[in-house]
Amino acid sequence: MDAHVIKKDFPILKDKTLVYLDTSASSLKPNNVIDKINEYYKEYGVNVHRGVYNLSYVATSKYEKAREKIASFINAEFEEIVFTRGASSALNLVASSYGLTNLSADDEIIVSELEHHSSVLPWQNVSKITGAKLVYVPLNKAGRITVENFKKVLTIHTKVVALTYISNVMGYITPIKEIIKLAHEKGAIVCVDAAQAAPHKTIDVKEIDCDFLAFSGHKMCGPTGIGVLYGKPDLLAQMPPIEFGGDMIDTVEKEHATWKDSPYKFETGTPPIAEAIGLGAAVDYLDNIGLKTITDHEKKLSAYTIDKMKEIEDIEIYNPNTDTGIITFNIKGVHPHDAITYFDGDNISMRAGHHCAQLLIKWLKVPATLRISFYLYNTVEDADKFIKSLKNARDFFKEVGF
């Protein structure tokens, strides 16, 4: 893979001065995705499932073809894929439908301090409503979830395990397959936040045997406003819908109604049609390059960059052994919100803050951090520009007395 060639597929990167290092928040979009979205609006931009005319047939066909592509992308079946507004929406759906229906005060929910807010707050809400106990996996000294520490909190009372596949701050890969096996032995279901995993790592839901898995389109070269929930068919079948309206119904009477089968009972109203089609195009794009190729490229860039960062005094790296293209750090004595303005002045787009993971930032005992994240369109030249800016930023804040 030649990242210099890849860059040409992303119209935003026509600006040769831009160094985009915030893919963990949202990826850039390639031309083929943009073209497919535009094609929908220009050529057949009508609703799906409703119209008995050709344009509606074309739109429905393209929309459902996207579902097929995304199912294949994670080795799932068509009916196991629910389209949502994003990964957060998908994770909330599981908590609000499965969690509120099945949990009680005698039960326990395992989460971790490594979680994005979208993976822990929905279960925090379930805990408050049902009385189920929220239990945290202790992180090891590096900030990782380990099988050994997971065993310490797994009990016969565990009914739900909700964990991230890849941390959006530390870039660590959770040993999710082993954890799922242990959870199932206790009769618990596992809900996996794969928002950071799906864009970078091949996922086989049958192999890891997860019960639910969620990811978003905008982090994997797809549009905003589209997410995916995978669920095992027997679980989806027993779960009630949490939103009601058009297209999800079967029959409606004055006093009651019945619903369509999954996935449609969870997709009320006009779905994200253009977004689903765009996500299908993003899957085509990533499949064409290969996720392993992308992952290898990211890991080389992060290893190269970390080695360079270690040569600079007063830089604290919180995940020097990252498994991915994510590097989280600070300039000692400088608040990240001050530091980020310097990088922006060099046209380097990166992140400062708590990254929607306040529990982890508190675990690190810092107010916030800086974060860069590499993807398929980043180059060694991007890394070198960042390193130069980092050195200059460090020197600047020293000079002004930070």
N, C-alpha and C positions, 0 to 999 in steps of 0.2 A: 504494500500500500504506500503510495506517495502522497503525503499530506499536502504537498504543494499543488498537486493536481486536484485533490479533494476540495481544497479551498475554492476552486473555480466554480464548484457546484453551489456555493452559498453566496447569494448576491450581496449580503451585508458586508462580506469580506472583500468586496471591490475596493473598500477603503484599506489601502495597504498599511496604513499606520495603526489600524485597530488590532489590538491583541485581546482576544476574547477568552477569558479564563473563568467563566461563571456558568459552565454547563450544568453543574450540579443543581443550580437554580432553574435554569431553562436552557435548552440547546438552541442553536441557530437552525434555520429551516432551509433545506436544499431546494433547488429549482423544481425538481420533479414533484415535490409535495405541494409547493405553491401552485404549480401548473394544474395539478389534479383538483385542488380547491377551486381555482378559477374556472376550470372546465365545468364543474358542477353548477356554479352560478351562471355561467354563460350559456350552457347548452341544455341542461335539464334540471334547473333549480327549483323543483317542486317537492311536495311532501311525499313521504313513503307510506306504504301499507294501506292507503286510503283510496286513492284515485284509480278508477277503472279506465284508464287511458294510457297511451303509450309512454308519455313523458314520466308519469308516475311509475310505470313498470320499469323503465330504465333506471330511475333514481333508486327504487327499491332493490333492483338487482345489484347495482353498484354498492349500495349500503350493506347488503347482506354478504356480498363478496368480500368486503372489508372484514366482516366478522369472521369469515372463513380463514382469511389470511392471518388474522391475529390469533385465532385458535391454533392454527398450524405453528405459529411462531413460538408458542409455549407448549406444544404437543397436547392441546386440549381438544374437546369436541365443540361443534358449533353451538349447541344449546347450553354449554357451560360458560359462555362469554356474555357478560352483561355490560353494555355501554353505560358509562356514568359521566358526570361533569369533570371528573379528575380522580386521582388516587385518593384524595381526602374524602371525596364523596363516596367512593367505593368502600373505604374502610368504615365510614360512618354508617353505611347501609348494613354492613355485617353486624356492627355493634347494636344498632337500633332495631334491626329485625331479628337476627338470631339471638343476640345477647339479651335483650329485654324479654324475649319470649321464653328463653331456656334457663336463665340463671336465677338463683335465689340466695338468701342470706348465708346458707351453708357452703356456698361455692367460693372458689378462688380463681382469680384471673392473673396470669403471669405476664408481666411487661418488663421493660428495662429502662434505665436512665439514658440509654443510647438512642432512644426512639425520637423520631420526628414527632412533633405535637399531634399530627394526624393519626399516629399509631397508638398514642397513649390517651389523649383526651376523650375520644369516644368511649373508651372502656372505663375511664374515670367517671364519666357520666352514668354508665351502666352500673358501676359500683355504688354510686350515690342513690340511684333509684331502686335497685334490687337488694342492696345490702351485701352483695358479694364482695369479698375482700380482694383488694389490689395488692399483688405481691411483686417485688422487684428482684430480678436476677442480679446478684452482686457482680459488678464488673471487676476484672482482674486489674493489676497495677497499670497495664498499658491501656486500659479502657475497653477491653474486649469482652464479648459474651463467650463463655466457654461451656463445653458440655459438663465439665465437673461442677461449675457453679450453678448451672441449670438444675442439675440433680439435687442440689441442696434445697431448692425451693419447690420442686415438683412433689406433690402429695396426692393422696386419693381424693382430695377435695378440689384439685385443679380441674376446671372444666373448659377453660379457654387459655390458649397461649397466643399472645399477639406480639410479634417481634419483627424487627427490620432484617432484611436479607443483607443489605449493605448500608452502613452508616453514612449519612449525608455529611457528617462532620469529620469523622475519623477515617473513612474509607475502608473500614474493616468488613470482611465477609464473615457473616455468622455461620457456624456449622449447622445450618438449618435442617439438613436431611437427618442427621443424628438426633437433633432435638425433636423433630416431628415423630420419629420412631419411638422415642421415650415417652412423649406426650400421649401418643395413641395407646401405648401399653397401660396408661392410667385412665384411658377413656376420654381424654381431652381432645378438643379440636384445635387446629392451629391456623391462625390468620397471619399471612406474611405480607409485610409492606415491601414491595419490590420496585418502588419508584426509582431507586438508584441502581437496582440490579438489571432490570429489563433492557436499558439502553446499552449495557456493556457485557452482560454475562448470559450465556445460553441457559435458558430455564426450561426444564422438562417437569411439568407439574405431576405427571404420572410417576416419574422416577423419585422425586422428593416426597411425593404422596401428601402434599399440603391439602388442607380442606378449603381454604380461601387464599387468594393471592391478588394483590391490587397493584396497578401501576398506571402512570399517566402518559399521555402522548407528547406533551411539550418538552419532556426531558430526553426524548429519543427521536429527535428530528421531525416530530409531528406537530400538529396544531395545538393551540391552547383550547381549553373547554372540552376536552375528551379524555376520559379515563376508562380503565378496564377492570372489571371484577371477574375473576375466575372463581367458580364455586363447584364443588362436587354436586352432581344432579340430585342426589337424595336429600342433601341439605337445602339446596335451593328450592326443592319441591315443598318442603315443610315450612319454609320461611314466609311470613306474611309480607305483602308490599308495605312500604312506608310512605309512598306518595300515590295519590289517586286521581284519575282523570281519564282523558282520552287515550285510546289505543291499547291500554293495558287491561281493558275489561273484556269479559266474554258476554255476560248478560247483565242487564240492569233492571231491577224492579223498584217499586216505590220504597220498599223497606229493606232491601238487601241487593247485593250484587255478587257476581262471581268473576274470577280473574283468568286471564290467559295463563298458559304454562310459562315457566322460565325459558328464555330470559325476558320475555316481553312484559311479564307482570311487574317487572322492576323498571320499565322504560316508559313511564307515562308521558303523555304529550308529544309534541314534535321532538324527535331525538336530534342529537348533533350530527346531522347528515353529512355536511361538507367536512366536518372534523373527522368523522369516522373514515370517510373516503381518503382524506389526507393522511390519516394514521396508517391506513392500508398501504399507501404509497411510501410512507416512511419505513414500514416493515420491508417492502420490496428493496428499498435503498440499502438498508442495513444488511439484509440477507445477501445482497449482491456483493457487498464488501466482505462480510463475515464477521461475526461478533468476536471470535477469537483473535482475528487479525487486529480489530479495533482495540481489544483489551491489551494485547501485547504492545501495541503502539503507545497506549496511555501509560503503561507500567514503565516502559523505557524512558518516557519523558519525565515521569515523576521521580524515578530513581536518579536520572541525570540532574534534575533540578534540586533535589534534596542534597545531593553531594555538593553542589555549588552553594546552596544555602548554608551548609555546615561550615563553609570557609569564611562566612561573614560573622563578625562578632555581634553580640547583642540580639541575635535572632533565636527565638524559642520555638522549636517545632514540636507540636503535640503528638504527631503521628509519624515519626521517622520511618516506621516499618509499615506504611500504608500498603494495602493490598491492591489499590486502584490508582486512578489519576488524581485523587483528592489529597491536597496538602493543607493542613491547618496550622497556623502559626501566629506569632506576634512579634513586634519589635519591642524589646524590653523597655519599659518606662514610657511607652507611647500608646495612647488609647487607639484602638483600631479605627474608630470613627474619624480621628485626626489623620491617621496614616493613609486611610483610603483616598483622601482628597489628593494626596501626592501622586498616587498611582493613576488616578483619573486624569490628572494633568498630563501624564505620559500616554494617555489614550489606552490604558490597560483596564479592562473591565473585569473586576473581581468583587468579592463579597466581604463585608465587615458586619459583625453583629452576632446574634445568638443562633442564627440559621434555623429558626423554628425548632430549636432543641435546647431550651433553657435548662432542662435537668442536667444535660451533659456539660453545659457551660458552667453550671454550679459545681458539678463534680470536678471539673478542671480547676475550679477556684479562681476564675478570671471573670471580668465583667463582659467580655466579648472576645472574638478572635477574628483574624483575617483568614480568608480561605481562597485558594485557587483550585481549579479543577480542569483537567485536560480532557480533550475528546479527539475524535478522528481528524478534525480540521486543524489541530494545533501542530506546530513544528518546533524543531530545536531553536530556530530563530525566535519564536515566541518566548520560549523559555529563557533565552539569553537576554531578550529585551526586559523581561520581568526581573531577572537577576540584576541587571544594570540599574533598573528603577529602584529595586529594593536597597541596593547599596547607597544610592543617592538619597533615598528617603531616610535611611538610617543616619547618614551624615548630616542631612538637613536638620533633623530634629535634635541631633546632638548640638549643632551650632546655635540653635535658637533656645537651647536650655531645657529641653524636655527630659 
